[in-house]
């Protein structure tokens, strides 16, 4: 096998791997941002502790 061709092939594989890792990092960062936003939203919600204490039913 030609050394030049082997070198190009190895570099192309490394580039594909680097791009895949970069995309995964971006996806993980977006997931962290979404999770922290949801956590902040849930913490900011007013929860009434008396809700759900009584149950009225009629038949």
One Martini backbone bead per residue (centre of mass of N, CA, C, O) as a GRO file, in nm:
protein
   59
    1UNK     BB    1   0.099   0.034   0.019
    2UNK     BB    2   0.069   0.356   0.009
    3UNK     BB    3   0.175   0.603   0.219
    4UNK     BB    4   0.000   0.840   0.130
    5UNK     BB    5  -0.272   0.690   0.141
    6UNK     BB    6  -0.253   0.609   0.437
    7UNK     BB    7  -0.235   0.895   0.553
    8UNK     BB    8  -0.504   0.999   0.441
    9UNK     BB    9  -0.682   0.787   0.578
   10UNK     BB   10  -0.605   0.851   0.871
   11UNK     BB   11  -0.690   1.152   0.865
   12UNK     BB   12  -0.986   1.103   0.794
   13UNK     BB   13  -1.056   0.939   1.045
   14UNK     BB   14  -0.979   1.159   1.250
   15UNK     BB   15  -1.177   1.372   1.151
   16UNK     BB   16  -1.436   1.211   1.198
   17UNK     BB   17  -1.390   1.179   1.501
   18UNK     BB   18  -1.371   1.482   1.576
   19UNK     BB   19  -1.653   1.557   1.475
   20UNK     BB   20  -1.812   1.363   1.654
   21UNK     BB   21  -1.715   1.482   1.923
   22UNK     BB   22  -1.813   1.772   1.878
   23UNK     BB   23  -2.114   1.701   1.850
   24UNK     BB   24  -2.145   1.567   2.126
   25UNK     BB   25  -2.073   1.815   2.294
   26UNK     BB   26  -2.302   1.992   2.192
   27UNK     BB   27  -2.532   1.806   2.288
   28UNK     BB   28  -2.456   1.808   2.589
   29UNK     BB   29  -2.478   2.114   2.634
   30UNK     BB   30  -2.775   2.136   2.554
   31UNK     BB   31  -2.879   1.943   2.773
   32UNK     BB   32  -2.782   2.112   3.013
   33UNK     BB   33  -2.943   2.367   2.949
   34UNK     BB   34  -3.222   2.236   2.958
   35UNK     BB   35  -3.206   2.126   3.248
   36UNK     BB   36  -3.155   2.400   3.391
   37UNK     BB   37  -3.414   2.537   3.288
   38UNK     BB   38  -3.614   2.337   3.416
   39UNK     BB   39  -3.521   2.372   3.707
   40UNK     BB   40  -3.584   2.675   3.728
   41UNK     BB   41  -3.882   2.651   3.662
   42UNK     BB   42  -3.960   2.461   3.901
   43UNK     BB   43  -3.856   2.652   4.129
   44UNK     BB   44  -4.055   2.901   4.039
   45UNK     BB   45  -4.290   2.749   4.128
   46UNK     BB   46  -4.601   2.759   4.273
   47UNK     BB   47  -4.674   2.568   4.564
   48UNK     BB   48  -4.953   2.419   4.705
   49UNK     BB   49  -4.981   2.221   4.992
   50UNK     BB   50  -5.314   2.194   4.988
   51UNK     BB   51  -5.318   2.041   4.746
   52UNK     BB   52  -5.487   1.727   4.761
   53UNK     BB   53  -5.623   1.682   5.052
   54UNK     BB   54  -5.904   1.686   4.913
   55UNK     BB   55  -6.202   1.470   4.837
   56UNK     BB   56  -6.468   1.504   4.614
   57UNK     BB   57  -6.764   1.294   4.597
   58UNK     BB   58  -7.010   1.169   4.354
   59UNK     BB   59  -7.295   0.939   4.267
   0.00000   0.00000   0.00000
